[in-house]
Amino acid sequence: MVLLGFLRLGKIVVPRSWQNTIIWSGLRGAISVMLALGLDTLPISHAKEIVAVTFGLVFFSILFQGLSVRFLIKRFGLWSNGD
């Protein structure tokens, strides 16, 4: 993953488990929605269907990834009960 190089901040090394969690929880979708909404200005016959499918996929991605972040944090042992 190319983005992992950005997670090395000088002498500070971010552990792999934190890197994976940061990348997983980076809920994407803004660019996809923006590009799909831009299709209305082009002469494409199925633009409305593409926009609807894009919104559905982004919604599913946010729902699935957002709800699974807690499990991922516990799985990597990053969860702290404040002990």
DABEL-V602258 format. One record per helix or strand of 3 or more residues. SS is the DSSP state (a for helix, b for strand). FROM is the first residue (numbers start at 0). TO is the last residue. If there is no record, write none. Layout:
BEGIN
((SS	FROM	TO) (SS	FROM	TO))
END
This chain:
BEGIN
((a	1	6) (a	15	23) (a	29	40) (a	46	74))
END
